[in-house]
Amino acid sequence: MDRRAFLAALSGALTSACVGGADVSTGSSADPTVTTGASSSTTSTTERTLVAPLEPPPGELPEGVFGLGVASGDPDGSSVVLWTRLVTDEAGLPSAVQLLWEVAYDPDFNELAATGVTDVGEGFGHAAHVLATGLPSNASFYYRFRVGSLTSPTGRTRTLAAAGQPLDQLRLAVSSCQLMETGHWAAHADIADADIDLVLWLGDFIYGGGGSSQLEGRAHRGSDPVGLAGYRARYRQYREDPLLQASSAAHPWMVTWDDHEVVNNYDATVDPVRRAAAYQAWWEHQPTRLAAPGLDGFDVFRSVDAGDLCRIAVLDQRQYADDTTLLGQKQQDWLAGELANDQRWTLLGSPVLVGGLLVPVQDEVLLPYTFDGYPDERKWLAGELAKQPNRLIASGDLHSAAVLEVTADPADLDQPTVATEFMAPPISSEFPADFAGLVGFIPLANPHVERVDVVNGWLRLDITPDRTTAEFRVVADVSDPNSRVASSGRYEVVAGDPTPVEL
């Protein structure tokens, strides 16, 4: 089955019986665990082995329980997480449900690479996080969930090349900011159809606020989420979108958060009870190998190596932020170690802008929640980036596409460039209308800004040993779910030179 045939089949499944979803196992509602595959080994394998099929657990569940689709995420050289969350509009689900999960080399599931049974419980919203292990490295797979007579739609995923394994190319999709009320998600359809290895999501998976959309069917249901039930309902509405389901099922994701997963511009001062509810709902709806959040905190910053080619490290720039720090000491110490690696490239996934935007008003900080509000921390980060060659930054949040040269101080033109920053355009969120007319003047006051465009879409990164190529994929009409999506600019960073070149 080729890529387009797979997507066509997936689209048909999502729009038919609403039988779709994947759950990464959380175990019992009281004590969540991660269910692993046929092998618990964490070392990479290249040998293709088969396992015997299992019978689906019995269960009389309504047809729509897989209505949120399937997803996979946090792959490494021998494993990947499979996700789904069971939902129903009827009387309710049993307090505990057993699901069969299957990973196969073929879309017909005749050749199984791993399989098992996992328990999902009401304490974590019947969400499942299955860590399928013992898989060959740098390989593609199909996966699904089954219970009784019901079968989820088929998803497709892949492992990365094992750490240290020779790798010639890594292909990434990067985006963030998908406010449902301001647009449809043609960008997700384009991501689903792309030939990539991993989706890097930089935050704002959901938004708060009540329903006020002028687009049919895009208004938020219910009021601004505050507690767990409200956050679950908002994630459910977003996860029901068929285009998001398509891109979630087509590729593995690596996900971090920004602010709207809790509340606009949140930081460490936000009510801890609200934060705990938001964190749990985020975890329940993402294909992450992180353990469920507990009372002792929930660190989402993490990294993964793709062969000997690239280390990807994602940040959290909201949870630890206060008047004195953006990253927090624990994350800063971790980041210093992550940047001191011998990979050919390091890609830093930053939910907020790193390079900075200057305004022609003395002492005014336009974006205080970014590194502009923490200049000493940016100087520290620039120093760490400068220690090794071939450092890149992918960022989001500002609802625009941009290319920047990162220095220790953007106001000092004599500072050397230490990395190129590519800001991925948002899926559907709008740039503030009051400032849209000023965008063209940003490079005039910011010589380190190579480009900035108010567009929707996503960023494609193709990383090879010699160079990284960035391509902006732009949606023609965000109000149209079937909009054309096309390339709108390509840049290149050559190994050994941190500055970008327009192609």
C-alpha positions in Angstrom: 0.0 0.0 0.0 1.6 3.3 -1.0 1.3 6.6 0.9 -1.7 8.0 -0.9 -3.6 4.7 -0.7 -2.9 4.6 3.0 -4.2 8.1 3.5 -7.3 7.4 1.4 -8.0 4.3 3.4 -7.5 6.2 6.6 -9.8 9.1 5.5 -12.5 6.6 4.7 -12.2 5.0 8.1 -12.3 8.3 9.9 -15.4 9.5 8.1 -17.4 6.2 8.3 -18.3 4.4 11.4 -16.4 6.6 13.8 -14.4 3.5 14.8 -11.0 5.0 15.3 -8.4 5.5 18.0 -5.2 4.4 19.6 -4.4 4.2 23.3 -0.9 4.1 24.8 -1.5 2.1 27.9 -1.9 3.7 31.3 -2.7 0.6 33.2 -5.3 0.8 36.0 -7.0 4.0 36.9 -5.3 4.1 40.3 -1.8 3.1 39.2 -0.9 3.9 35.6 1.8 1.9 34.0 3.4 1.7 30.6 2.7 -1.5 28.7 5.7 -2.7 26.6 5.9 -5.0 23.6 7.1 -8.5 23.0 10.6 -7.5 24.1 11.6 -5.1 26.8 15.0 -4.5 25.4 16.0 -0.8 24.9 18.8 -1.7 22.4 18.2 -1.2 18.7 17.5 -4.2 16.5 17.7 -4.5 12.8 16.6 -8.1 12.4 13.0 -8.5 11.3 11.2 -11.0 13.6 7.6 -12.0 13.7 5.3 -12.7 16.7 2.1 -14.8 16.9 -1.3 -13.0 16.8 -3.5 -12.8 19.9 -7.3 -12.8 20.1 -8.9 -9.5 20.9 -10.2 -9.2 24.5 -14.0 -9.6 24.7 -16.0 -6.5 25.1 -19.4 -5.0 24.2 -18.5 -1.4 23.5 -20.4 1.2 21.4 -19.2 1.8 17.8 -17.8 5.2 18.4 -15.2 4.4 21.1 -12.3 5.0 18.8 -13.6 8.3 17.7 -10.5 10.3 18.6 -8.3 8.4 16.1 -4.9 6.9 16.7 -1.5 8.4 17.1 2.1 7.4 17.8 5.0 9.3 19.3 8.4 9.7 21.0 10.1 7.1 18.8 13.7 6.0 19.3 15.9 3.3 17.8 13.9 0.3 19.0 10.5 1.5 20.2 7.6 3.9 19.8 4.5 4.9 21.8 1.0 4.1 20.5 -1.9 6.1 21.7 -5.7 6.2 21.8 -8.4 7.4 24.1 -11.7 5.6 24.3 -14.8 7.9 24.3 -18.5 7.5 24.1 -21.7 9.7 24.0 -23.7 6.9 25.5 -24.2 5.8 29.1 -20.5 5.4 29.7 -17.6 3.0 29.5 -16.7 0.3 32.0 -14.3 1.5 34.7 -11.6 -0.7 33.1 -11.2 -1.9 29.5 -8.7 -4.3 27.9 -7.4 -3.4 24.4 -5.4 -5.6 22.0 -2.7 -3.6 20.2 -0.8 -4.7 17.2 2.3 -3.5 15.3 2.8 -5.0 11.8 5.2 -4.7 8.9 2.3 -4.7 6.5 -1.1 -2.9 6.4 -3.0 -6.1 6.4 -1.4 -7.2 9.7 -0.3 -10.6 8.4 3.3 -10.0 9.6 3.2 -8.8 13.2 6.3 -7.2 14.7 4.8 -6.8 18.3 1.5 -7.3 20.0 0.0 -7.3 23.4 -3.0 -6.5 25.7 -3.2 -3.3 27.7 -5.6 -2.1 30.4 -7.1 1.4 30.2 -9.1 2.9 33.1 -11.4 5.8 33.9 -8.9 7.5 36.3 -6.9 8.6 33.2 -9.8 9.1 30.9 -9.5 5.6 29.3 -6.3 6.8 27.6 -3.7 4.3 26.6 0.0 4.7 26.2 1.6 1.5 24.8 5.4 1.4 24.5 6.0 -1.0 21.7 9.6 -2.2 22.1 12.1 -4.6 20.4 11.4 -3.1 17.0 14.0 -2.8 14.2 15.6 0.6 13.9 14.9 3.1 11.2 11.9 1.1 10.0 8.2 1.8 9.2 5.2 0.0 10.7 1.4 -0.1 10.8 -0.5 -0.3 14.1 -4.1 -0.6 15.4 -6.2 -1.4 18.5 -8.9 -4.0 18.8 -11.6 -4.9 21.4 -14.4 -7.4 20.9 -15.6 -6.9 17.3 -14.3 -3.3 17.1 -11.1 -2.3 15.3 -9.5 1.1 15.3 -8.3 2.8 12.1 -4.8 1.8 11.1 -2.0 4.2 11.9 1.5 4.3 10.4 4.6 4.9 12.4 8.4 4.4 12.4 11.4 4.1 14.6 14.4 6.3 14.3 17.9 5.2 13.5 19.5 4.0 16.7 21.9 6.4 18.5 25.2 6.3 16.8 23.9 4.4 13.7 25.0 6.0 10.4 22.1 8.1 9.0 22.1 10.1 5.8 18.8 12.1 6.2 16.2 13.1 8.7 12.9 14.7 7.5 10.8 16.7 10.0 7.5 18.6 10.0 7.4 21.4 12.5 4.4 23.5 13.6 2.2 24.8 16.5 -0.8 27.0 17.3 -4.0 25.4 15.9 -6.8 27.6 17.2 -9.9 25.8 15.9 -12.1 28.9 15.9 -9.9 30.8 13.4 -9.5 28.2 10.7 -9.5 24.8 9.3 -6.6 22.5 9.2 -5.6 21.9 5.6 -2.0 22.1 6.9 -2.5 18.9 8.7 -3.7 17.2 5.5 -0.5 18.4 3.9 1.6 17.0 6.7 -0.2 13.7 6.5 0.7 13.5 2.8 4.3 14.4 3.3 7.2 12.0 3.2 8.7 12.7 6.6 10.1 10.8 9.6 8.7 12.8 12.6 6.3 15.6 13.5 7.8 18.1 16.0 4.9 19.9 17.7 5.9 23.1 19.6 2.7 23.8 21.6 -0.7 25.3 21.7 -2.4 22.1 20.8 -5.7 23.4 22.2 -7.0 26.9 23.1 -9.2 28.2 25.8 -12.2 30.5 25.5 -15.8 30.0 24.7 -17.4 29.5 21.3 -17.2 32.6 19.0 -16.1 31.3 15.6 -17.5 32.7 12.4 -16.6 29.5 10.6 -19.3 26.8 10.5 -18.6 24.0 12.9 -15.4 25.5 14.4 -16.8 27.2 17.6 -15.5 25.9 20.9 -18.0 23.8 22.8 -18.5 24.8 26.4 -16.8 27.4 28.5 -13.2 28.2 29.1 -11.7 25.0 30.6 -10.4 25.2 34.2 -10.8 21.7 35.6 -10.0 18.2 34.3 -13.5 17.6 32.8 -13.3 20.9 30.8 -9.8 20.3 29.5 -10.7 16.7 28.5 -13.7 18.0 26.6 -11.6 20.6 24.8 -9.0 18.1 23.8 -11.8 15.7 22.6 -13.2 18.4 20.4 -9.8 19.1 18.8 -9.0 15.4 18.5 -12.3 14.8 16.6 -11.1 16.8 13.7 -10.5 14.4 10.7 -7.5 16.4 9.4 -5.7 16.3 12.7 -6.5 12.6 13.0 -4.9 12.1 9.6 -1.6 13.7 10.4 -1.6 12.1 13.8 -2.1 8.6 12.3 0.4 9.1 9.4 3.6 9.9 11.4 5.1 9.7 14.9 5.0 12.9 16.8 7.3 14.5 19.4 5.2 17.0 21.4 5.9 19.8 23.9 3.6 22.5 25.1 3.3 26.3 25.1 0.8 28.4 27.1 -2.7 27.7 25.8 -2.6 24.1 27.0 -3.2 25.8 30.4 -4.2 29.4 29.9 -2.9 32.4 27.8 0.6 33.5 28.9 0.7 31.2 31.9 3.8 30.8 34.0 4.8 29.3 37.4 2.4 31.7 39.2 -0.8 30.1 37.8 -3.0 28.2 40.2 -1.3 24.8 40.7 -4.7 23.0 40.8 -5.6 24.3 37.4 -2.1 23.5 36.1 -2.4 19.9 37.4 -5.7 19.4 35.6 -4.3 20.8 32.4 -1.1 18.7 32.6 -3.1 15.5 33.1 -5.4 16.2 30.2 -2.4 17.0 28.0 -0.8 13.7 28.9 -4.0 11.8 28.3 -4.2 13.1 24.8 -0.6 12.9 23.6 1.4 10.0 22.3 4.3 10.5 24.8 6.4 8.0 26.7 6.5 10.4 29.7 5.0 8.8 32.8 1.7 10.3 34.0 2.0 13.6 35.9 2.2 13.3 39.6 2.2 15.5 42.7 6.0 15.9 42.5 6.0 17.7 39.1 5.9 16.9 35.4 9.0 17.6 33.4 8.3 17.5 29.6 11.7 18.7 28.4 13.5 15.7 26.8 15.6 14.7 23.8 16.2 11.9 21.3 19.0 11.0 18.9 18.4 10.2 15.3 21.3 8.0 14.4 24.6 9.8 14.3 23.0 12.7 12.5 20.9 14.8 14.9 19.9 15.2 18.5 16.4 16.8 18.9 15.8 18.5 22.3 12.5 20.1 23.2 11.9 22.8 25.8 9.3 23.9 28.3 9.4 27.7 28.6 6.2 28.2 30.6 6.1 25.9 33.6 9.3 27.2 35.3 9.1 30.8 34.2 9.0 33.6 36.8 10.5 37.1 37.2 14.0 35.7 37.3 14.1 32.8 34.9 12.5 31.4 31.7 13.9 27.9 31.8 14.4 27.2 35.5 17.7 25.9 36.9 16.8 22.2 36.5 16.0 22.5 32.8 18.9 24.8 32.2 21.3 22.3 33.7 19.8 19.6 31.6 20.0 21.7 28.4 23.7 22.4 28.9 24.3 18.6 28.9 22.1 18.1 25.8 23.9 20.7 23.8 27.3 19.2 24.6 27.0 16.3 22.3 29.0 14.9 19.3 26.1 14.7 16.9 26.5 16.3 13.5 23.5 18.5 14.2 21.5 19.6 17.2 17.9 20.8 16.8 16.5 22.8 19.7 12.7 22.8 19.7 11.7 26.1 21.4 8.0 26.9 21.9 8.9 30.6 22.0 11.2 33.0 20.1 14.9 32.8 20.9 16.5 35.3 18.5 14.5 38.3 19.7 12.6 41.3 18.3 13.7 44.8 18.9 11.3 47.8 19.0 12.4 51.4 18.4 11.4 52.5 21.9 14.1 52.6 24.6 13.8 49.9 27.3 10.5 48.5 25.9 10.3 44.7 25.6 7.8 43.7 23.0 7.8 40.0 24.0 8.7 39.7 27.7 7.7 36.0 27.9 10.4 35.1 25.4 14.2 35.4 25.8 13.8 39.1 25.2 12.5 39.3 28.8 15.5 37.2 30.0 18.6 38.7 28.2 21.1 37.1 30.6 19.6 33.6 29.9 19.8 34.2 26.2 23.5 35.2 26.6 24.0 31.9 28.4 22.2 29.9 25.8 24.2 31.6 23.0 27.4 30.7 24.7 26.4 27.1 25.0 25.3 27.0 21.3 28.6 28.5 20.2 30.6 25.7 21.8 29.6 23.2 19.1 29.0 23.7 15.3 25.7 23.0 13.5 23.1 24.1 16.0 19.6 24.9 14.8 16.5 26.2 16.5 12.9 25.6 15.5 10.4 27.8 17.2 6.7 28.7 17.2 4.2 30.9 19.1 4.2 34.1 17.1 1.7 33.0 14.4 4.1 33.8 11.5 7.0 32.3 9.5 10.4 33.7 10.2 14.1 33.2 9.7 16.5 34.7 12.3 20.2 34.7 13.1 20.6 34.1 16.8 23.2 36.0 18.7 23.9 36.7 22.4 22.4 40.2 22.0 20.3 41.1 19.0 20.9 44.8 19.8 24.6 44.5 19.4 25.4 44.1 15.7 29.0 43.0 16.5 27.8 39.8 18.1 28.5 36.7 16.0 25.8 34.4 14.8 25.7 31.2 16.8 22.7 29.5 15.2 19.9 29.9 12.7 16.3 30.0 14.0 13.4 28.9 11.8 10.0 29.9 13.2 7.4 27.5 11.9 4.1 29.0 10.7 1.0 28.2 12.7 -1.6 25.6 11.6 -4.5 28.0 11.9 -4.0 30.7 14.6 -4.2 34.3 13.5 -1.5 37.0 13.7 -2.8 40.0 15.7 -4.6 42.2 13.2 -3.4 45.4 15.0 0.2 44.5 14.2 -0.1 42.9 10.8 0.7 46.1 9.0 4.0 46.5 10.9 5.4 43.1 9.9 7.2 44.5 6.8 9.2 46.9 9.0 10.5 44.3 11.4 13.7 43.5 9.4 14.5 47.2 9.3 14.7 47.4 13.1 16.1 43.9 13.4 19.0 43.2 11.0 19.3 39.7 12.4 15.8 38.9 11.0 16.1 37.5 7.5 12.4 37.0 6.9 9.0 37.3 8.5 5.7 36.5 6.9 2.1 36.4 8.3 1.0 33.0 7.0 -0.4 29.7 8.2 1.1 26.3 7.5 4.1 24.3 8.6 7.9 24.1 8.3 9.7 21.2 6.7 13.3 20.5 7.7 15.5 18.1 5.7 18.7 17.4 7.6 21.7 15.7 6.0 25.3 15.5 7.1 26.3 18.4 4.9 23.4 20.8 5.2 19.9 21.5 6.5 17.2 22.7 4.1 14.1 24.5 5.5 10.9 24.9 3.4 7.9 26.9 4.4 4.6 25.2 3.5 1.9 27.8 3.3 -1.9 27.4 3.3 -3.7 29.5 0.7 -7.0 29.9 2.5 -7.2 28.9 6.2 -11.0 29.1 6.1 -11.1 26.2 3.5 -10.4 22.7 4.8 -9.5 21.7 1.3 -7.2 24.6 0.7 -4.1 24.3 -1.5 -0.8 24.2 0.4 2.4 25.1 -1.4 6.0 26.0 -0.9 6.7 29.6 0.0 10.4 30.0 0.4 13.4 27.7 1.0 16.6 28.3 3.0 19.8 26.3 3.6 22.2 26.1 6.5 25.5 24.5 5.4 27.4 22.5 8.0 30.1 24.6 9.6 28.4 28.0 8.9 25.6 29.0 11.3 24.0 31.6 8.9 21.1 30.9 6.6 21.1 31.2 2.8 17.9 31.8 0.8 17.6 29.3 -2.1 
